[in-house]
Amino acid sequence: MSGFRLLCYSSLFVLFIFSLTCASGKRDTLFVKGTDGKERAVGVYLPKNYSKKKSYPLLVWMHGGVNGTKENRGTEVVSYFIKEADSLGIICAALSGDRSATWFDRVGTSNIRKSIDLIKKKYSIDINRIILGGVSDGGTGCYIASQLFPGEFASFLVLSGSTELPAQIGMHITSAAMKGTPWLIAHGGKDHLYSGEDLKNWVGRKKREGVKISFHYFPDAPHGLDYMPMLHDSLWNFVMRSRR
């Protein structure tokens, strides 16, 4: 796959540095032990003025590029959410996947639930406001998680994900499992990996079958997150409205 799947586009690097310098909350790193016996990092960011007396929404993020060799990327990726976490009062966590623990296999998918359980034990989480999101491979992982863990999330965020890959590994994304949870799906019309036109048709079918989808299509955007400045407000408004 393309270099995009490392998530950290040059267009986001400035945001990464800005977030680090403006952070006023607290960063933490947890480790979840997979079914393969290997521990992987979960990057966590607590918003400023975090208090155990209050329960917080939790955004769980899955990065792209799980076919790469870099490990424990969650500690890096969580930094992209610092500004929003502080301003909105939301806990953000980024999981770490790799070629031995993708968002499509037994190890990676079980790590999603294990990571959330670990975070809930340590921090004050509103269990009805847990959102799962991801980009590219991570977005595709949301489709799969909806089938494996129906009803467990307040909403799903899919950015530049694939609706075709799940079928290639033998998993059909059913509307029945998707229906109970609102979705925000964003995609670029010039995505060279996953056809934007095909996705538009797929989203239309799912909507007719009763799935609640907020669809954001950017005709001139490539695969990736180039459309994020245009999507930003809609995405975070959606996140903050999400409740199971």
C-alpha positions as CSV (number, residue, x, y, z in Angstrom):
1,M,0.0,0.0,0.0
2,S,1.0,3.7,-0.4
3,G,3.0,5.7,2.0
4,F,-0.2,7.5,3.2
5,R,-1.0,4.6,5.4
6,L,1.5,5.8,7.9
7,L,-1.1,8.4,8.6
8,C,1.5,11.2,9.2
9,Y,1.2,13.2,6.1
10,S,3.4,16.2,5.8
11,S,0.1,18.3,5.9
12,L,-0.5,16.9,9.4
13,F,3.1,17.3,10.7
14,V,2.6,20.9,11.5
15,L,-0.5,20.1,13.4
16,F,1.4,17.4,15.3
17,I,4.1,19.9,16.4
18,F,1.6,22.5,17.3
19,S,-0.4,20.1,19.4
20,L,2.7,19.1,21.4
21,T,3.6,22.6,22.2
22,C,0.0,23.6,23.2
23,A,-0.8,20.5,25.3
24,S,-2.0,21.3,28.8
25,G,-3.5,17.9,29.6
26,K,-1.8,14.7,30.4
27,R,-0.3,12.0,28.2
28,D,-0.2,8.4,29.2
29,T,0.9,5.1,27.6
30,L,-0.8,1.8,28.5
31,F,0.2,-1.6,27.2
32,V,-2.3,-4.3,26.1
33,K,-1.2,-7.9,25.8
34,G,-2.6,-9.5,22.7
35,T,-3.6,-13.1,22.1
36,D,-0.2,-13.6,20.5
37,G,1.5,-12.8,23.8
38,K,2.9,-9.5,22.6
39,E,2.3,-6.2,24.3
40,R,1.4,-3.1,22.2
41,A,1.2,0.5,23.3
42,V,-2.0,2.5,23.6
43,G,-1.5,6.2,23.6
44,V,-3.9,8.1,25.8
45,Y,-4.4,11.8,26.2
46,L,-6.5,13.2,29.1
47,P,-7.9,16.7,28.6
48,K,-6.9,19.6,30.8
49,N,-8.6,19.8,34.1
50,Y,-9.4,16.1,34.0
51,S,-11.2,14.9,37.1
52,K,-12.0,11.5,38.4
53,K,-15.3,12.9,39.7
54,K,-16.5,13.4,36.1
55,S,-17.1,10.9,33.3
56,Y,-15.7,11.7,29.9
57,P,-16.4,10.7,26.3
58,L,-13.7,8.5,24.8
59,L,-12.5,8.5,21.2
60,V,-10.6,5.4,20.2
61,W,-8.6,5.8,17.1
62,M,-7.1,3.2,14.7
63,H,-4.3,4.4,12.5
64,G,-3.6,3.3,8.9
65,G,-0.8,1.3,7.5
66,V,-1.1,-1.8,9.6
67,N,1.0,-3.7,7.0
68,G,4.0,-1.7,8.0
69,T,6.8,-2.7,10.4
70,K,6.7,0.3,12.7
71,E,5.5,-0.7,16.2
72,N,3.7,1.1,19.0
73,R,2.5,3.9,16.8
74,G,-0.4,4.7,19.1
75,T,1.9,6.8,21.4
76,E,2.6,9.1,18.4
77,V,-0.8,9.2,16.7
78,V,-2.7,10.3,19.9
79,S,-0.8,13.6,19.7
80,Y,-3.0,14.6,16.7
81,F,-6.0,15.0,19.0
82,I,-4.5,17.1,21.8
83,K,-6.1,20.4,20.7
84,E,-9.6,19.0,20.4
85,A,-9.3,16.9,23.5
86,D,-8.5,20.0,25.6
87,S,-11.1,22.3,24.0
88,L,-13.9,19.7,24.0
89,G,-13.1,17.8,27.2
90,I,-12.8,14.4,25.7
91,I,-10.3,11.6,26.3
92,C,-8.6,10.3,23.2
93,A,-6.8,7.0,22.8
94,A,-4.8,5.7,19.8
95,L,-4.3,1.9,19.4
96,S,-1.1,0.4,17.9
97,G,-1.5,-2.1,15.1
98,D,1.1,-3.8,12.9
99,R,1.3,-6.6,10.4
100,S,0.9,-9.2,13.2
101,A,-2.0,-7.4,14.7
102,T,-4.1,-5.7,12.0
103,W,-7.6,-4.3,12.5
104,F,-8.8,-7.3,10.4
105,D,-7.4,-10.3,12.3
106,R,-8.0,-12.0,15.6
107,V,-5.1,-10.4,17.4
108,G,-5.9,-6.8,16.3
109,T,-9.6,-6.9,16.8
110,S,-9.4,-8.5,20.2
111,N,-6.9,-5.7,21.2
112,I,-9.7,-3.1,20.5
113,R,-11.9,-4.5,23.2
114,K,-8.9,-5.2,25.6
115,S,-7.6,-1.6,25.2
116,I,-11.0,-0.1,25.9
117,D,-11.4,-2.3,29.0
118,L,-8.0,-1.2,30.2
119,I,-8.8,2.5,29.7
120,K,-12.1,2.2,31.5
121,K,-10.4,0.6,34.5
122,K,-7.9,3.4,34.8
123,Y,-9.9,6.5,33.8
124,S,-13.3,7.9,34.3
125,I,-15.1,7.0,31.0
126,D,-18.8,7.5,30.1
127,I,-19.5,4.0,28.8
128,N,-22.3,5.4,26.6
129,R,-20.0,7.8,24.8
130,I,-17.3,5.6,23.4
131,I,-16.6,6.4,19.7
132,L,-14.4,4.2,17.4
133,G,-12.7,5.8,14.5
134,G,-9.9,5.3,12.0
135,V,-8.3,6.3,8.8
136,S,-7.6,4.0,5.8
137,D,-6.9,0.6,7.4
138,G,-8.2,2.0,10.6
139,G,-11.4,3.1,9.0
140,T,-11.9,-0.3,7.4
141,G,-11.4,-1.7,10.9
142,C,-14.5,0.2,12.0
143,Y,-16.6,-1.7,9.5
144,I,-15.3,-5.0,10.8
145,A,-15.7,-3.9,14.5
146,S,-19.3,-3.1,13.8
147,Q,-19.9,-6.7,12.9
148,L,-17.9,-8.2,15.8
149,F,-19.1,-5.8,18.5
150,P,-22.6,-4.6,17.5
151,G,-24.1,-2.1,19.8
152,E,-21.0,-1.4,21.8
153,F,-20.1,2.0,20.4
154,A,-21.8,5.4,20.4
155,S,-20.7,6.0,16.8
156,F,-18.1,5.1,14.2
157,L,-15.9,7.5,12.2
158,V,-14.6,6.1,8.9
159,L,-12.1,8.3,7.0
160,S,-10.9,6.9,3.6
161,G,-11.7,3.3,4.6
162,S,-12.5,0.3,2.4
163,T,-15.8,-1.4,2.1
164,E,-14.2,-4.0,-0.2
165,L,-11.4,-5.4,2.0
166,P,-13.8,-7.0,4.6
167,A,-15.3,-9.1,1.8
168,Q,-11.9,-10.2,0.6
169,I,-11.2,-11.7,4.1
170,G,-14.6,-13.3,4.2
171,M,-16.6,-10.8,6.2
172,H,-19.8,-9.3,4.9
173,I,-20.7,-5.9,6.3
174,T,-24.4,-6.3,7.1
175,S,-26.8,-3.4,7.5
176,A,-28.4,-5.2,10.4
177,A,-25.2,-4.9,12.5
178,M,-24.6,-1.3,11.3
179,K,-28.1,0.0,12.0
180,G,-27.9,0.5,15.7
181,T,-25.0,3.0,15.6
182,P,-24.6,6.3,13.8
183,W,-21.8,6.6,11.2
184,L,-19.7,9.4,9.9
185,I,-18.0,8.4,6.6
186,A,-15.7,10.7,4.7
187,H,-14.0,10.0,1.4
188,G,-12.1,11.6,-1.4
189,G,-13.3,11.5,-5.0
190,K,-9.7,11.0,-6.3
191,D,-8.8,8.2,-3.9
192,H,-6.5,5.9,-5.8
193,L,-7.0,3.0,-3.5
194,Y,-10.8,2.8,-2.9
195,S,-13.1,4.2,-5.5
196,G,-15.1,7.2,-4.3
197,E,-17.9,6.5,-6.8
198,D,-18.2,3.0,-5.6
199,L,-18.4,4.1,-2.0
200,K,-21.1,6.7,-2.8
201,N,-23.2,3.9,-4.3
202,W,-22.5,1.7,-1.3
203,V,-23.5,4.4,1.2
204,G,-26.7,5.1,-0.8
205,R,-27.7,1.4,-0.4
206,K,-26.9,1.3,3.3
207,K,-29.0,4.5,3.9
208,R,-31.9,2.9,2.0
209,E,-31.5,-0.1,4.3
210,G,-31.9,2.1,7.4
211,V,-28.3,2.8,8.4
212,K,-27.7,6.3,9.8
213,I,-24.8,7.7,7.9
214,S,-23.5,11.3,7.8
215,F,-21.6,11.1,4.5
216,H,-19.0,13.7,3.5
217,Y,-17.6,13.5,0.0
218,F,-14.7,15.6,-1.3
219,P,-14.5,15.2,-5.1
220,D,-11.0,16.6,-5.5
221,A,-9.4,14.9,-2.5
222,P,-7.0,11.9,-2.7
223,H,-6.7,9.0,-0.4
224,G,-5.9,10.2,3.0
225,L,-6.7,13.2,5.2
226,D,-6.3,16.1,2.9
227,Y,-9.9,17.0,3.4
228,M,-9.6,17.2,7.2
229,P,-9.7,21.1,7.3
230,M,-13.1,21.0,5.6
231,L,-14.3,18.1,7.6
232,H,-13.0,19.2,11.0
233,D,-16.0,21.0,12.5
234,S,-18.6,18.5,11.2
235,L,-16.5,15.6,12.6
236,W,-16.1,16.9,16.1
237,N,-19.7,18.1,16.3
238,F,-20.7,14.5,15.4
239,V,-18.3,13.1,18.0
240,M,-19.7,15.3,20.8
241,R,-23.3,14.5,19.9
242,S,-22.6,10.7,19.9
243,R,-24.3,8.8,22.6
244,R,-25.3,5.2,22.8
